[in-house]
């Protein structure tokens, strides 16, 4: 029991950043927490954290030990929940991230419904087009949209994501409709800033082969929603995900062009750290996403007009190398 208390106190101190906060969480005096950490370091014969009056930092050994302890505690909580409830229940703190645009429409609402199913769960959702370092920043799961480069992280494809070249009718009336990708050079193309995403350009297929087109235009932006708005305003062509522009296409506010050159769909993925045993809360969250995204009526209801992933592959660890360099999916796809 003493060993377990030491580990719990170590995790509390490391995640909350102070002995005082950990003591408040456990309802004991800070001196009790300090004695537990001292005893843990003495037993392990290794320094886990550097302490000063103003700052607490983990040693490399402490960081590694923290990750292992968090995994063990999460698995224990999941096992207890499964036994006590008769079915798997998610508990603890689930930290999620997703690209901003897609996350607002297709992740945040599902977070709310998942929380209703698991009332003892706490959820933090980070909506950002920055590629989050899941391992070093302590996230349990990311939703990614687009191609994923090789990584030691685990990815599960949940749905297809199609991208289209679109424009407002007013722009096409003024500038003409391109009939071939090479004609994009004569058009205003609304591009994501190079530091944001899509550095290779728009993915199309020419003569049956993948072709990337990065046209120079007078307007570029790091925010995909701004590009969408500019496109609606008739300022140029844009390359957008179908989930984002489906309602505009149906209403006639936008028109898709170069459909004969559309590339094969990319994917919507759940990405998790490579762990031998996944915490119950993460496993159930991925299953929750899969159950909704696999329903055709879900995409119709939410205006996404996307396709569920038909081949339903299981989780697969992508090859080693560039473990943290997941491609920017783009809440700005």
N, C-alpha and C positions, 0 to 999 in steps of 0.2 A: 504493500500500500504506500509506503514511504517513497519508493521509486516512482510510482505513478504520480503522486503529488508533486514530486520534483519536476517531472516532465511537464505536467500541466502548468506549473508555475513558470517554468522556462518559456513555454510557448506564449503564455499570457504576457510576460515581460517583453519578449522579443517582438510580438505583434503590436503591443500597445506603447512600447517605447519607454516605459518607466516602471520602477518597482511600485510606485504609489498607485498608478493606474491598475496594475495587476493585483495589488492588495485590495483595492476597492472592489474589483470584479469578484474576488474570492471571499471577500468579507473578513479579511484578517489584517493584521498590522504589517506594514512594509518590512519590518525586521524579520517576520516569519518568512516572507518571500525571499529575502536576502539569504537567510540561513539555508533554505532549500536549494538555492542556486549554488551556494558555496559547497554544500554536501554533494550536489550533482557533479560539479567540476572536480571535486576531490575523488569521487568514486570513479569517474571516467579518466582522471589524470590528464585533463586537457582544459585549456582556457576556452570558454564558449563566448564570452563577451568582455569587452573593455568598458569599464565604468569610470565616470568622472562625475563631478558635482553638476555638470551642465549637459552631459551627453552620454548616451549609451549606444555602443555599436557592436555588432556581432563580428567575431573572428571568422575566417573562412571555414574553420571546423564547426563553429556555431551555426553558420548559415546552412551548411549541409545537414547538420543534426536537426535544425529546425524543420527543414523540408520533410525529413523522415518522420519526425515526431508528429507533424501535422497530418501526414498521410495515415499513420497508425491510429491517431485519435479519431480521424474521420471514419476510418474503416470500423473501428470499435463502435462508434456512435451508430453507424449504419447497421451493424450486426445486431446491436441491442434494439434498434427500432424495428427491424424485421421480425425479431422474436416477440417483442412485446405487443406489436400491433397486428401480427398475423400476416402482414403484407409490408412491402418496402415503403418506408416513410423517409422523406428527406428532412434532415436537421442540420443545424450549423449555419455557416456563412457561405453563401454561393456568390462568387465574384465573376461577373460576366462582362464581356466587351463585344461591341459590334460597330460596323461603320454607321455614321450618323444618319444618312438618309434611309437606308434599308432598316436600320435599327428602330427608328421612330415608327415605321409603318408595320414591320413584320417581326420585331423582337420584343419591343416594350409591351405591346398588348398581350403577348404570350407569357411574359414575365408575370403580369398581373394574374392571369388564369392559373399559372403554375403555383404561385404563392397561395392562392385560394385552396389548392389541393393539399398543400403542405404548410399548415399554419405555424409550425415550429421552426420554419426556415427564415433566415434573413438573407436578402438579396441586394447586391450592389451592381448597378448596370452603368458601364462607361460607354457612352456613344461618342466615338472619335474616329476620324479618318486616319489618324496616326496608327501605324502598326504596333500594337501593344506586345511587349516582350512578356509572354505569359509566365514563364518560369521565374525570371528575375523580378517581375512586378507583382507576382503572387496572384495571378488570375487562374480561375478554374477552367474556363471555356470561352472561346471566341467564335463568333459567327463571321465567316469570311465569304466574300462574293468575288468570284473571278478565279483566274488560274493561280495555283499555289506552286511555288518553286520547291525544290527538294528541301526536306526538313526532317529533323528527328521527332517533330511533333506528330501527333496522331490526328488524322483527318477522316471525317465521315461525310460523304456527299449526300445531301438531303434533297436537293432539287436542281433542275436545270435553270440556267440564267442566260437568256438571249439578249443580244445587243443589236441595236438598229441605228442606222443613220437617219436622222429626222430633221424636218424643217417646217416652219410655219408656211401656210399657203401664200402669204403675202411675200415672203422671201423668194419662193420658187417662181412666183409670177414676175418678180423684179429681176432675178438673176438666172432663171432657167433651171431645169431639172437635170442633174447629172445622170448620164447613162452608163458611165464607166468610171471606176475609181481614179483613173488618170485625170479625169476632168475635175477632181477635187482641187487641183492646183489653181483652177480659175475661180474658186469659190471662197467665200468667207467661212472658215471652219473654226468653230468655237472649241478651243482646246483646254484641257486641264494643264495647269502649270507643270513644267517638267519636274519640279521638286515635289509635286504632289502625287503623281501617278502616271500610268500609261506612257512611260518614256519611249516605248517602242511605237506608239501611235495606235491608230484604229485598226483593229483586226478584221480583215476581209479575206475573201478567197477569190483569186484570179487564176483562171485556167486550172481550177481544181487544186491549187496550191495556196497555203497560207500566205498572206501578204499584209504587211504593216505599213500604214500611211500616216505620217506625221506632217501635216500641212502647216505652213506658216499662215497665221491670220492676224488681224489687228487686235483681236481680243483673246485673252486667256485668263483663267482664274483657277485657284486651288480648291474652290468650292463647287461641287457638282450641281447643287441647287441653283446657284447663280447662273451656271451655264444653261440649265433648264429654263430659267426665267428669260434669259437673253434669247434663247431659241424661240420661245413663245412670242417674244416681242419682234420677231422677224429679223434678228441681227445676223443670222447665219445658220449653217448646218451644225448639228451636234450628234455625238455618238453616245447614246444613252441606253440604259438597261430597260427591258420591256416592262418590268414591274413599275418603273417610274413613269413611263409615258403612255401606258396602255389606255388610261382614261382620256388623255388628250387625243390619241389616235381615234378612239371611238367617237369622240365629240367633234372631230374634224379640226381641232385646234393645231394639230401637227399632222404631217404626212411622212410616211417612211419612204425612203428612196434607196436605190442600189440593193434591193432585196435579193436579186439574183446572185449577189456577191457576198451575202451574209456568211459569216464564219460559223463553224459549229458552236453550239452553246457551251459556255463555261459552266461553273457550278456554284451552288450555295453549300457551304461546308460548316460543320461543327468541328472545331479544332481544339484539342486538349493536350496538356503535357503528356509525355510518354511515361506512363506509370504502369507497373505490372498489375495493380489492382486499382480500379477507379472508384473514388468515393461514391456512395449511393446517390448523393445529391446531384453529382455531375451526370451519372448514368441516367437517372430519371429525367433530368433536364433535356438531355439529347434525345431521349425517347419521346419527350413531350414535343419538341420541335419536329421530329420526324413524323409523328402522328398527324400533326396539323399540315405540314408542308406536303405530305403525300396525298392529301385530299384535293382533287381538282376543284371542288366547290370553294375551298379556302381561297385560292388565288382569284377566282371569279368574284368572290364576295369582297375581297380586299382591293380589287382593281389591279391585281398584278399580272394576270393573264400569263402565268408561267407554268411550266410543266414540272410535275414531281419527278424525282429521279427514278427511272423505271428499273434499272438493273439492281437497285438495292444492295450495293456492296456493303460488306461489314467494315468495321474500323480497320484502317490499314496505316501502318507507320510508313511514312515516306522515307526515301533513302537518307542516309546520314550525309551531313555536309550542309552548312548554312542553316544550322538548326533554328536560328531565331529570325531568319530573314524571310518571313512570310510575305508574299507579294501584296502590294496595296490593292485591296479589293475595291475600294472606293465606295464609300458612302457616296462616293462620287463616281460610280461606274458609268 
